[in-house]
Amino acid sequence: MTTHSSTSLTRPSDEALIAGVCAGLARRFGTKPTTMRILFLLSCLLPGPQFVIYIVLWIMIPKS
């Protein structure tokens, strides 16, 4: 049996809107999921691979 601390990186199904990536990152870094979602949306205004990174995190982060 394994126990997960509040600092482990998992995608919580109870706080997920799309895939739970932002909620998992928020839980890991001690912020609110809404704050992490807003930061992600603001980052989409900048050029870069934000959506690709989101999809990769969706695949790599285990669901809790």
N, C-alpha and C positions, 0 to 999 in steps of 0.2 A: 504494500500500500504506500503510495506517495502522497505527500502533502504539499500543497502549493502555498507559498507565502504571498503576501500582497505585492511583492516585487517581481513575481514570476510573470512572464509574458504569455498570456493566453487571451483568446477571444471570448469574452463572456457572452453567452447567448441571451441573458436576461437584459442586457443593456444595448444590444446590437440594433442598429437601424438598417444597415445594409449587410455588412459582413462581420461587424464587431471589431474591426481593426482599430478605429479611432478610440473606441471604448477600452480596448485592451491596452493601447499605448497610454491612454489617460490614467488607467489604473496603475500601470507600471511606473509612470513618472509622477504620480500623486496629484493629478489635476482632474478637473471635471471633464466628462466626455464631451459636453457642449463646447468647452474651450478648445479641445483638440480638434473637433469637427470644424470650428470656425477657422482655426489655424490652417487646417488642410485646405479649406475653401479659399482662403486668402493666398495660400501658396500656389493655387491653380492660376492665379493672375500673373504669376511669374513664368518665364519659359523654363521648361525642364520636364523630366519624366515622372511627374507626380502620379499619374494614373498607373503607369507601369509599376512603380514602386508599391502602390496600394495593392495591386493585383498580386505581386510577388509576396507581400506581407500576408495577404489573405491566404495564399497557398501555404506559406511556411509557418505561420503562427498557429499552434494547436488550439482547438476549440475546447473550452472548459465546460 
